Each structure stands twice: as structure tokens, then as C-alpha cells.
Amino acid sequence: MEVFEAIQARRSVRAYLKKKIPEKILNKVLEAARIAPSANNFQPWHFIVVKDAAKRKALSTGRWAKFLVESPVVIVGCGDKKKSPEWHVIDTTIALQNMVLEATSEGLGTCWIGSFHENNVKSLLKIPDNFNVVALLAVGYPKKKSDPGSKPLRKRNRRDMEKIVSFEEFGKK
């Protein structure tokens, strides 16, 4: 799948099959994060792969995170605020987005989760104080299969280009 096809095909998936992700594919998704760019090449991220059902249930307590119990993998993206005080969140989100696109190209579904209680996540997963939990990422095979070639460029609920892009100055067409 081409990169732009993966961008078009990506959907927020909240229902997953009870199917394990092969280690080779999961490693490729994690490799996509490892090679992401970062400010000053600090690479201030750490990713915790959570497969344990009890831990995934504990991570699902956020208002919009209930479905994490059925996602076979939850990746917890953490940023080291000591290593990169200004850029750890941005760098970690870039790496997470690389994972999302690679997962999509492998036929997996993902969903970003910002609905979590950071102190609970840090306690559950023994995350050191110098790390912030940036986001959780549900990963698995979607229950509903969508064919990226069957849908036009994702225009649904997206603002028109001329409303979001200016040239040289804000508001200049």
C-alpha cells in the first residue's frame, strides 16, 4: 500500500477481531516508530506494548477508552520530559503516527486514545516520573473490513482545502 493510500484508508477502529497480531507485523509497526524523526535526534520516546487482558481492562477506564478490552494490543506512547523538555510530546506523536500508518498498510486498525488517567497508567505500567504518557494506541484487526479502494478520498467531515490552507500569510489565498 502506498503512503497516501494508507492515509486515506486509516480509520479510527473501535471494534476488533479476537485475532493475534503476528510478531513480525507488530515489530514492523514498532520499527516505524523507532525510525521516526525527532528534535536534535533525542528520540525521547518509549513504547509499552500491552497484550495482557487484565492490564488492557485497567487501561480502558477512560470515558472514551472502553473498547480497549477487546483490542489485542494497546501501545502506550511515553515521552521523556527530562531528555527533551520542549519536544517530547511532539516527537512521540510523530512516532505514534508512523505506527498508525504502518499498521494501516499491514491491514490493522488503530485508534488514538487520549482518554486516560495518566497517574493510573503510570502506576499500572511502572512508568518512571521523567516520562509523560502522551497517548494510548489501540491496535488490531478490525471487525469490519473496509476496502480503501472502494471509497473516494476521505472528504467526509473534512473541511475544504481553501479553509485550512493559506499562502505566505494567514488568510491569504
C-alpha positions as CSV (number, residue, x, y, z in Angstrom):
1,M,0.0,0.0,0.0
2,E,1.3,3.4,-0.9
3,V,1.7,6.0,1.9
4,F,-1.1,8.2,0.6
5,E,-3.4,5.1,0.3
6,A,-2.6,4.3,4.0
7,I,-3.5,7.9,4.9
8,Q,-6.8,7.6,3.0
9,A,-7.6,4.2,4.4
10,R,-6.9,5.0,8.0
11,R,-9.9,4.9,10.2
12,S,-10.4,5.1,14.0
13,V,-11.3,1.5,14.7
14,R,-13.1,0.7,17.9
15,A,-14.1,-2.9,17.3
16,Y,-11.5,-5.7,16.9
17,L,-11.4,-9.4,16.0
18,K,-10.0,-11.8,18.6
19,K,-7.0,-12.4,16.4
20,K,-3.4,-12.1,17.4
21,I,-1.1,-9.8,15.5
22,P,1.9,-11.8,14.2
23,E,5.1,-10.7,15.9
24,K,6.7,-9.9,12.5
25,I,4.0,-7.4,11.8
26,L,4.0,-5.9,15.3
27,N,7.7,-5.5,15.1
28,K,7.4,-3.6,11.8
29,V,4.8,-1.3,13.4
30,L,7.2,-0.7,16.2
31,E,10.1,-0.2,13.8
32,A,8.1,2.6,12.1
33,A,8.2,4.4,15.4
34,R,11.8,3.7,16.1
35,I,13.0,5.4,12.9
36,A,10.7,8.4,13.2
37,P,12.4,11.9,13.2
38,S,12.9,13.8,16.5
39,A,14.2,17.2,17.5
40,N,18.0,17.0,17.9
41,N,17.6,13.3,17.3
42,F,16.9,12.9,21.0
43,Q,14.3,10.1,20.4
44,P,12.6,10.9,23.7
45,W,10.0,8.2,23.4
46,H,9.4,4.8,25.0
47,F,6.6,2.5,23.9
48,I,5.0,-0.1,26.1
49,V,3.2,-3.0,24.3
50,V,0.3,-4.2,26.4
51,K,-1.2,-7.6,25.5
52,D,-2.3,-8.8,28.9
53,A,-6.1,-8.8,29.2
54,A,-6.2,-7.5,32.8
55,K,-3.9,-4.6,32.0
56,R,-5.9,-3.7,28.9
57,K,-9.0,-3.7,31.0
58,A,-7.3,-1.4,33.5
59,L,-6.3,0.9,30.7
60,S,-9.9,1.1,29.5
61,T,-11.3,3.1,32.3
62,G,-11.2,6.4,30.4
63,R,-14.6,7.7,29.2
64,W,-13.7,7.0,25.5
65,A,-11.5,4.0,26.0
66,K,-13.9,1.2,26.9
67,F,-13.2,-0.8,23.8
68,L,-9.5,-1.3,24.8
69,V,-10.6,-4.5,26.4
70,E,-11.2,-6.1,23.0
71,S,-8.2,-4.6,21.3
72,P,-5.5,-7.3,21.2
73,V,-2.7,-4.8,21.7
74,V,-2.5,-1.4,23.3
75,I,0.7,0.6,22.7
76,V,1.3,3.2,25.4
77,G,3.4,6.1,24.0
78,C,5.5,7.8,26.6
79,G,7.7,10.9,26.2
80,D,10.8,11.6,28.3
81,K,10.3,15.2,29.5
82,K,13.8,15.2,31.1
83,K,15.5,14.2,27.8
84,S,13.6,16.7,25.7
85,P,11.5,19.1,27.8
86,E,10.2,21.1,24.8
87,W,9.7,18.4,22.2
88,H,9.0,15.1,23.9
89,V,5.2,15.3,23.2
90,I,5.6,16.3,19.5
91,D,8.3,13.7,18.9
92,T,6.3,10.9,20.5
93,T,3.2,11.8,18.5
94,I,5.2,11.8,15.2
95,A,6.5,8.3,16.1
96,L,2.9,7.1,17.0
97,Q,1.6,8.4,13.7
98,N,4.3,6.4,11.9
99,M,2.9,3.4,13.7
100,V,-0.6,4.2,12.7
101,L,0.3,4.4,9.0
102,E,2.4,1.3,9.1
103,A,-0.4,-0.6,10.9
104,T,-2.9,0.6,8.3
105,S,-0.6,-0.6,5.5
106,E,-0.5,-4.0,7.2
107,G,-4.3,-4.3,7.3
108,L,-4.5,-3.5,11.0
109,G,-6.9,-1.0,12.6
110,T,-5.8,1.6,15.2
111,C,-7.4,4.2,17.3
112,W,-5.7,7.1,19.2
113,I,-6.7,7.3,22.8
114,G,-6.4,10.5,24.8
115,S,-9.0,9.4,27.3
116,F,-6.9,8.0,30.2
117,H,-5.9,8.8,33.7
118,E,-2.1,9.4,33.5
119,N,-1.4,8.6,37.1
120,N,-3.2,5.3,36.9
121,V,-1.4,4.3,33.7
122,K,1.9,5.3,35.1
123,S,1.3,3.2,38.3
124,L,-0.1,0.2,36.4
125,L,2.9,0.1,34.0
126,K,5.6,1.3,36.3
127,I,6.4,4.3,34.2
128,P,9.2,6.5,35.6
129,D,8.4,10.0,36.7
130,N,10.5,11.6,34.0
131,F,8.1,10.2,31.4
132,N,4.7,11.6,30.4
133,V,2.0,9.3,28.9
134,V,1.3,11.0,25.6
135,A,-1.3,8.7,24.1
136,L,-2.6,5.1,24.0
137,L,-2.9,3.4,20.7
138,A,-5.3,0.5,20.2
139,V,-4.1,-1.9,17.5
140,G,-5.7,-5.0,16.0
141,Y,-7.6,-6.5,13.1
142,P,-10.9,-4.5,12.6
143,K,-14.2,-6.4,12.9
144,K,-15.4,-4.5,9.8
145,K,-13.2,-4.7,6.8
146,S,-13.1,-1.5,4.7
147,D,-11.6,-1.6,1.3
148,P,-9.6,1.7,0.8
149,G,-10.1,1.4,-2.9
150,S,-13.9,1.4,-2.7
151,K,-14.2,4.8,-1.1
152,P,-13.3,8.2,-2.6
153,L,-10.7,10.4,-1.0
154,R,-11.8,10.9,2.6
155,K,-13.9,14.0,2.3
156,R,-16.4,13.0,4.9
157,N,-16.4,15.5,7.7
158,R,-13.3,17.2,6.4
159,R,-13.0,20.9,5.8
160,D,-12.3,22.1,2.3
161,M,-8.7,22.8,1.5
162,E,-9.2,26.5,0.9
163,K,-10.5,26.8,4.5
164,I,-7.4,25.3,6.1
165,V,-4.5,26.5,3.9
166,S,-3.1,29.9,3.4
167,F,-0.1,31.0,1.3
168,E,2.6,33.3,2.7
169,E,0.2,34.8,5.4
170,F,-2.8,33.6,7.3
171,G,-5.9,34.0,5.3
172,K,-4.1,34.7,2.0
173,K,-5.3,32.5,-0.8
